[in-house]
Amino acid sequence: MAKGTYYKSMSWTEDGKEFSMMTQLYQVGLYMVINEGSRMLQQGSTTPPALGRQQKKHIKQLEAKGIEVSLGSESTATDESGFWVAVPPKPDPKYKPDANDKLIYKALLKAGIPKDKAEGFALTGTQSVSIFTEDEIEIVKTVAVPLFEKFKRMKEAV
């Protein structure tokens, strides 16, 4: 069984040029695209452990040159079943859900999200979409994201 941690995206500016790298996890591995501005430079596939090693090396090289790197969310994948799947992030044991988190949880349940996934997303402090299918991600975008934005605006107003 292999397991790997990698950044889903990263961006940096080198010699006045903007670069970005994005990934998408599939059961057969990771698909990766590297862009310079809006122009695609490179695309290919690799495994999560290999990409994680490549990213660490590249980040170290860029930082040695004094180049700041913006990193996207970190993800872990495993191939224990013979196919690559995302490993849900571990909940923060110190996180205490508030009333808003509970409203989001109830809204996700009402929208048809399974209880364990709604709970893992709304009540643990992780807010990671890596546990959802593509169809469920669309539900989360339409149900949870607007609520997060509403609650954020409410907190800023207070």
C-alpha positions as CSV (number, residue, x, y, z in Angstrom):
1,M,0.0,0.0,0.0
2,A,1.4,3.4,-1.0
3,K,0.4,6.7,0.5
4,G,1.4,10.2,-0.5
5,T,0.8,13.8,0.5
6,Y,1.0,16.6,-2.0
7,Y,-0.3,20.1,-2.7
8,K,-3.3,20.3,-5.0
9,S,-2.0,23.5,-6.4
10,M,0.9,26.0,-6.2
11,S,1.9,29.2,-7.8
12,W,5.0,31.4,-8.0
13,T,6.6,34.2,-10.0
14,E,10.0,33.7,-11.4
15,D,12.0,36.0,-13.7
16,G,8.9,38.2,-14.0
17,K,6.7,35.2,-15.2
18,E,3.8,33.8,-13.3
19,F,3.6,30.0,-13.0
20,S,0.9,27.7,-11.6
21,M,0.5,24.0,-11.1
22,M,-2.8,22.2,-10.6
23,T,-3.6,18.6,-10.0
24,Q,-6.6,16.3,-10.2
25,L,-6.7,13.0,-8.4
26,Y,-8.1,10.0,-10.4
27,Q,-8.1,6.3,-9.4
28,V,-5.2,5.7,-11.7
29,G,-3.0,8.5,-10.4
30,L,-2.7,12.3,-10.4
31,Y,-3.1,14.4,-13.5
32,M,-1.0,17.5,-13.4
33,V,-0.8,20.7,-15.5
34,I,1.8,23.4,-15.2
35,N,1.0,26.8,-16.8
36,E,3.0,30.0,-17.5
37,G,0.4,32.7,-17.3
38,S,-2.5,31.4,-19.5
39,R,-0.2,29.1,-21.6
40,M,0.1,25.5,-20.7
41,L,3.8,24.4,-20.4
42,Q,3.5,20.8,-19.3
43,Q,1.0,18.2,-18.5
44,G,1.3,14.6,-17.3
45,S,0.5,12.0,-14.7
46,T,2.2,10.7,-11.7
47,T,1.5,9.2,-8.3
48,P,0.8,11.2,-5.1
49,P,4.0,10.1,-3.4
50,A,6.1,11.0,-6.4
51,L,4.4,14.4,-6.8
52,G,4.9,15.1,-3.1
53,R,8.6,14.5,-3.4
54,Q,8.9,16.6,-6.6
55,Q,7.0,19.5,-5.0
56,K,9.1,19.5,-1.9
57,K,12.3,19.6,-4.0
58,H,10.9,22.4,-6.3
59,I,9.7,24.5,-3.3
60,K,13.1,24.2,-1.7
61,Q,14.8,25.3,-4.9
62,L,12.5,28.3,-5.3
63,E,12.8,29.4,-1.7
64,A,16.6,29.1,-2.0
65,K,16.3,31.7,-4.8
66,G,14.2,33.9,-2.5
67,I,11.0,33.2,-4.5
68,E,7.7,33.0,-2.5
69,V,5.5,30.1,-3.3
70,S,1.7,30.1,-2.7
71,L,0.5,26.6,-1.8
72,G,-3.0,25.3,-2.2
73,S,-4.6,22.8,0.1
74,E,-2.6,19.8,1.1
75,S,-4.1,16.4,0.3
76,T,-3.2,12.8,1.1
77,A,-4.1,9.8,-1.1
78,T,-3.7,6.1,-0.7
79,D,-3.9,3.1,-3.1
80,E,-4.9,0.5,-0.5
81,S,-7.7,-0.8,-2.6
82,G,-5.6,-0.8,-5.8
83,F,-7.0,2.6,-6.8
84,W,-5.9,6.0,-5.6
85,V,-8.4,7.6,-3.2
86,A,-8.3,10.8,-1.1
87,V,-7.8,10.3,2.6
88,P,-10.2,12.6,4.5
89,P,-8.3,15.0,6.8
90,K,-8.2,14.2,10.5
91,P,-10.6,16.4,12.5
92,D,-9.2,18.8,15.0
93,P,-9.9,17.3,18.4
94,K,-10.0,20.8,20.0
95,Y,-12.6,22.1,17.5
96,K,-16.0,22.9,19.0
97,P,-18.8,23.3,16.5
98,D,-20.9,26.5,16.9
99,A,-24.5,27.1,16.1
100,N,-23.6,28.0,12.5
101,D,-21.7,24.8,11.9
102,K,-24.8,22.9,13.2
103,L,-27.0,24.8,10.7
104,I,-24.7,23.9,7.8
105,Y,-24.7,20.2,9.0
106,K,-28.5,20.2,9.0
107,A,-28.7,21.9,5.6
108,L,-26.3,19.3,4.1
109,L,-28.4,16.5,5.5
110,K,-31.6,18.0,4.1
111,A,-29.9,18.3,0.7
112,G,-29.2,14.6,0.7
113,I,-25.5,14.4,1.9
114,P,-24.9,11.2,3.9
115,K,-24.8,11.8,7.7
116,D,-21.1,10.8,8.1
117,K,-20.0,13.1,5.3
118,A,-22.1,16.0,6.5
119,E,-20.8,15.6,10.0
120,G,-17.2,15.2,8.9
121,F,-17.4,18.4,6.8
122,A,-19.5,20.7,9.0
123,L,-18.8,19.6,12.6
124,T,-15.0,18.8,12.7
125,G,-13.4,22.1,11.6
126,T,-11.8,20.5,8.5
127,Q,-14.2,21.7,5.8
128,S,-12.5,19.5,3.2
129,V,-14.4,18.5,0.1
130,S,-12.1,15.6,-0.5
131,I,-14.6,13.2,1.1
132,F,-17.3,14.0,-1.4
133,T,-18.2,12.6,-4.8
134,E,-18.3,15.1,-7.7
135,D,-22.2,15.2,-7.5
136,E,-21.9,15.8,-3.7
137,I,-19.4,18.6,-4.2
138,E,-22.0,20.5,-6.3
139,I,-24.5,20.1,-3.5
140,V,-21.9,21.4,-1.0
141,K,-21.2,24.4,-3.3
142,T,-24.8,25.3,-3.5
143,V,-25.8,24.6,0.1
144,A,-22.7,25.1,2.4
145,V,-20.7,27.7,0.7
146,P,-23.4,30.4,0.7
147,L,-24.0,29.7,4.4
148,F,-20.3,30.0,5.1
149,E,-20.2,33.4,3.3
150,K,-23.4,34.5,5.1
151,F,-22.0,33.6,8.5
152,K,-18.6,35.2,7.7
153,R,-20.4,38.5,6.8
154,M,-22.4,38.3,10.0
155,K,-19.2,37.9,12.1
156,E,-17.5,40.8,10.3
157,A,-20.6,43.0,11.0
158,V,-20.5,42.4,14.7
